[in-house]
């Protein structure tokens, strides 16, 4: 079974779909962060140096967004953004 088939099967469950959809903001942020790191041509270790921390902290930061178990602070996300020569924008959008 491929990943896509397994994902489609899992998402056919309303409970799984609801949990998956609830994590979308974290996944979107992670995609943006990884894209910015790639565009900057930096490794996690290089970002860590720029942030004044160690590489495992950057690994934890990036992986925490996929688990939904930890929400990094805005200050930490700002440091990451600055390390990859970006800035952050926050928008509140009415449903």
C-alpha positions in Angstrom: 0.0 0.0 0.0 1.4 3.4 -1.0 1.5 6.4 1.3 -1.1 8.2 -0.7 -3.5 5.3 -0.6 -3.0 4.9 3.2 -3.5 8.6 3.7 -6.7 8.6 1.6 -8.1 5.6 3.5 -7.3 7.2 6.9 -8.8 10.6 5.9 -12.0 8.9 4.9 -12.8 8.6 8.6 -14.5 11.8 9.8 -12.6 11.7 13.1 -9.2 11.4 11.4 -10.2 14.1 8.9 -11.2 16.5 11.7 -7.8 16.0 13.5 -5.9 16.3 10.3 -7.7 19.5 9.3 -7.2 20.9 12.8 -3.4 20.6 12.3 -3.4 22.5 9.0 -2.1 25.8 10.4 0.9 24.0 11.9 1.6 22.1 8.7 1.3 25.3 6.7 3.8 27.0 8.9 6.2 24.1 8.7 6.0 24.1 4.9 6.8 27.8 4.9 9.7 27.4 7.3 11.2 24.5 5.3 10.8 26.4 2.0 12.5 29.5 3.5 15.3 27.3 4.8 15.7 25.7 1.4 15.6 29.0 -0.4 18.3 30.4 2.0 20.4 27.3 1.3 21.0 26.7 5.0 21.2 23.6 7.1 19.6 23.2 10.5 23.0 23.6 12.0 23.6 26.9 10.2 20.2 28.2 11.3 20.9 27.2 14.9 24.1 29.3 14.8 22.2 32.2 13.5 19.5 31.7 16.2 22.1 31.4 18.9 21.1 27.8 19.8 22.1 24.2 18.9 21.1 22.2 15.9 18.9 19.7 17.9 16.8 22.7 19.0 16.0 23.6 15.3 15.2 19.9 14.6 12.8 19.9 17.6 11.3 23.2 16.4 10.6 21.9 12.9 9.4 18.5 14.1 7.2 19.9 16.8 5.0 21.5 14.2 4.2 18.1 12.7 3.3 16.5 16.0 0.9 19.2 17.2 2.2 18.4 20.7 4.1 21.7 21.1 3.5 25.1 19.8 6.7 27.2 19.5 6.5 30.7 20.8 6.2 33.6 18.4 9.6 34.8 19.6 11.1 31.5 18.5 9.4 31.6 15.1 10.6 35.2 14.7 14.2 34.1 15.4 13.9 31.3 12.9 12.5 33.7 10.3 15.4 36.2 10.9 17.9 33.3 10.6 16.6 32.6 7.1 16.5 36.3 6.1 12.7 36.5 6.3 10.1 38.3 8.4 6.8 37.0 9.7 3.3 38.2 8.9 0.3 37.2 11.0 -3.2 37.6 9.8 -6.5 36.9 11.4 -9.0 35.8 8.8 -12.8 35.6 9.4 -14.4 32.3 8.5 
